[in-house]
Amino acid sequence: MCHHDGHCHCGCRGEHRDHEDGRGGDRQQRRDGPEGTEFLELEISRVLYGDAQAVAHEAVRDLLREAIRERLRQRVGDRLRAVGVLVADELADEVDANLAIEQRIDAQRRRKRDIDEKLRALFEASGPKPPTDE
């Protein structure tokens, strides 16, 4: 039985002839059934079996991944960990360097802003002097 998503869940592995439109022939038959019954899965046992097969394949892949990880850990785990530490330290050094640069830039901006404020205050305080008649 094929679902609306176009994937077969009956375990047929695409051998049905009704797969051509991606919906399956039984969908068409259900549309002709009584109103309100389009949600029914008339062959639910096949759908569940197909779903179980898909899950079983995923479980096998998960077990393979676990076995591979375990073996890699046994064989080269220490070296891979050392590479990971090396890369992490390199990244940490780059982050530290960037933060230090940002702090220097920020300090320079503050100094410039202080100078601008001092200049503004200097000229505002002195202001234009009226001409004297002396």
Buried (B, 14 or more C-beta within 10 A) or exposed (E): BBBEEEEBBBBBEEEBEBBEEBBBBBBEEBEEEEEEEEEEBEBEEBBBBBBEBBEEEEEEEEEEEEEEEEEEEEEEEEEEEEEEEEEEEEEEEEEEEEEEEEEEEEEEEEEEEEEEEEEEEEEEEEEEEEEEEE
